[in-house]
Amino acid sequence: MPWAPAQKAAATPLPAVGAPYPLAAVPLLGGGRFEPAQAEGRALVLYWWASWCPFCAQQSPEMQKLWAAQKDRGLRMLALSIDKKPDEAVAYLQKKGYTFPAAWLGPELAAAYPKPEGLPVTVVRGKDGRVVQAEKGQLFAEDVVDLARWL
């Protein structure tokens, strides 16, 4: 029998603009929980990242600025770390002084929030619960600032 290479698992595509984006409750790193009700009628920025990702290291400070500037205007954010261990994500967040809500994308959460192909990945869920923007790869400072338009 001839040798056949193993089939690579199909990568999760970016969610389509206009598609509904259901939410699940998430335990946050450092305590607390993200509850779906917190995002009802509000824009939610989902941000998949990792402490070892050089492009995330450039985008994350911009995400922190967005969070600090817009959280009181109704912006919701959920940053999903794909680090191997939650401790790595917690240490990185503390070292950098990031305060945006972050969770570790362990096996249980990966089913509810499958990471699209690429890193970083930014998806905005609009006030109506549907995807209004989905981006694969690093966003520049002006692109992150522009996410506030969905408020």
N, C-alpha and C positions, 0 to 999 in steps of 0.2 A: 504494500500500500504506500503510495507516495506521501511524503511529508507535507503537512498542511499547516501554515502558520495559524496561531491562535487568533481568533477574531477579537478585535479591539471593541470594547463596549462603546456603544454609540454615545457621543457627547450630547449633553443636554443643550439644546439651542436656547438662544435668548428668547424670553417670552415675547409674543407678538404685541405690538401696540394695539390697544383696543381690547385685548383679551382680559377676562376677569382674572384677578390674582388673589386667591384665597389666602388667609393668614391663619397661623397657629400660635398658640401661647408659647413663649420661649423664656426659660430661665436666663437671666442676664449675668454676665461675668461681674463679680463684685457685689452680687446680691440684687434682689428685686426680680420682677418679671415684666416682660412685654406681653400685654394682652391685646388681642385683636381689636377690642372695643376702643382702645386708645387711638387707633388710626381711623375709626369710622368718621367719614366726612372731612378727613384731613389728608394732605399729601404725605406719603411715606416714602423715604429714600431707603432702599435696601442696598447694602454695599458689601460685597464679598471681598475679603482681603486676607493677607497673611503677614506675619511679622518678618518673614524672610524675603518677601516680594519687593524688589527695588522700585517697581512702578507704584506699588501701594505706598511705599515710604514717601514718594513724592505727592501722591494724591491725598493721603490721610490727613496731613496738616490742613489742607484746603477743606476737607470734610469737617474737621473740628471747627474751623472758622465759620462754615455754613451753619453748623449746629448751634454754635454760640450766638450767631447773629439772628437766626430764624426760629429757634425753639419757642420763644415767647410769642411769635406770630402764628403758631400752630403747626410748624413743621414737626414731623415725626421721623425718626431715623432708627434703623436696625442694621448695625454693622455685624456681619457674620464671618468670624474668623475660621479659616480652614487649616490652622496650625495643627500639628500632630497631637498636641496636648493642650488642654485649656490653660494650664499654668504658663505656657509660653506666651499666649495671647495676653493674659493678665499682666505678666511682667512687662511686656512691650507697651501696653496701654498706660501703665503706671509710669514707666520710664519716660514716655513722651508727654505725659500729662493730658491724655485724651479723655474727655468726659462724655463723648457720645455713647448712647446705649449700644452695648456690644454683647454678642453671644458667641459661644463656641459651636461650630457646626459639626457636632458629633454624629454618629450613625443614626440616632433617633431623629434629630432635627433635619438631617440631609433628605429625608423622605418628604418633609413638609416644605423645605426650602432648598430644592435641588440647585446646586451651583451650575450656572451656565458655563459653557466652555470659555476659557480665558481667565485672566486675572490682572488687575482688578475688574470687577463687574459691578455696574451701577444700574439699578432698575428703580424707576419712580412709579409708584402706584398712586393714581390720582384720587381725588376726593370721592369719586364714584366707585372706587374699588377696582378700576381697570388700569392696565399698564398705559402710561402716557409717554414713557421714554425708557429705552433699554440700550445700554452702551457696554461694549466689551473693550477692555484696554483702558489705559490711563486717560483720565480727564485732566485738562489743564485748569489752572486757577479760574480763568474766565468761564469755563464750562461748568465748574462746580458752582460758582456764584449764580450762574444762569438757572440752576435747578430751582431756585427760589421762585421762578416764574409760575411754578405749578401751585403755589400757595393760593 
